[in-house]
Amino acid sequence: MHKAGTVAEVFIAFLKLGLTSFGGPIAHIGYYRQAFVEQRRWLTEDQFAQLLVLCQFLPGPASSQMGFSMGLLRAGWGGAIAAFIAFTLPSAILLFAFAQWLPYLSDDIGSAAIHGLKLVALAVVAQAVWQMAQKLTPDWQRRLLALAVVIILLLLNHPLAQIGVVIGSAVAGYFLCRDQTLPDSHFELRYGQRFAWLLLTVFVLLLLTLPLIAGSNSLFAVVDAFYRAGALVFGGGHVVLPLLENTVVDPGWVAADEYLAGYGAAQAVPGPVFSVAAYLGAMLPGDSGGLLGAVIALLAIFLPGFLLVAAMLPLWKTLLKYPAAASAVAGVNAGVVGLLAAALYDPIWISVVHSPVDLLIAAVGLVMLQLLRLSALLVVLWCVCASIGVALL
């Protein structure tokens, strides 16, 4: 780690990325490496690689956790908060605005545009499944594990099933994924393991106590729902799709169509996919929605991932001494592929594909993303315009 920087320096650097980083979590990693390893030299190549492994190991939004960690390493807690705000605020504002605009899209063209955004979600998640499967299931053991997760989730359509398959994948990884390794770490931090354990305790206490007080207050119910989603999602932004569906659609807070429209809109903005929480919070019914709901949902979904990564930074080197950790990580990663593949079918496919034309539009979007390597923004424009064009025929 090079010399310490300032909070303002961190804010400006991440604001530039928050305004321009299209393409989702995987693309964000590339932007980070170019900005902070090659250009500014805030991190060495080894430090960057180790930070990437750590954030992929933990539940939460991996690219945002990396940004938070780089801000923390560069300028302390002020830098961490500055990195989060600067990287997230542009997309959060745009998605909050979309939530205010959505009720006015009730005519045929507006409905077609919303349907086009849902087709974007199909193309984006299909690409994520393909890319993650290639990287995270390189052998038959992990492919079988991912397939087993798909079957379990399609047969057991229950929120607890998702938690169960993540835990089960870690156990299966311990037995099936031997000889896995994780690189050594060397981070210069301004706090030690004692404070790290305090952060970990806060994470666990919130996870356990929020459900107990959520029933008596609607705002606490919102905090609990989004905190739980952020605490249990492995694999980054796209994998939050099935968890957030259970969070806001199953209780009847947000309609399924509105949910998928917001997820599609999230592909058209820069910054983290988790910013869709601003849209979902704004769409909540009654006093829980609007600006207050957007802010609460956004903070609640990011908080657990930030608590975890801040706690694990000083503990990571100790954990790496245990070979079982790498095996469990490999199993969880394979389970994540199955989790996302199951979400690709339900709710996305069954909610979005109503005709061969829908499938064709989404397939072209997938080709644009995967083969032509075009921006997700162009895919959004294609799907929305194609959907409107079909509606006008």
Protein Blocks (a to p, Z undefined) as FASTA:
>chain_A
ZZdddfklmmmmmmmmmmmmghijmlmmmmmmmmmmmmnomacfklmmmmmmmmmmpgcj
fklmmmmmmmmmmnojmlmmmmmmmmmmmmmmmmmmmmmmmmmmmbfklmmmmmmmmmmm
mmmmmmmmmmmmmmmmmbfklmmmmmmmmmmmmmmgcfklmmmmmmmmmmmmmmmmghia
cdddddddfbdfklmmmmmmmmmmmmmmmmmmmmmpmklmmmmmmmmmmmmpghijklmm
mmmmmmmmmnomacfklmmmmmmmmmmpgcjfklmmmmmmmmpghjlnmjllmmmmmmmm
mmmmmmmmmmmmmmmmmmmmpmklmmmmmmmmmmmmmmmmmmmmmmmlmmmmmbfklmmm
mmmmmmmmmmnopafklmmmmmmmmmmmmmmZZ
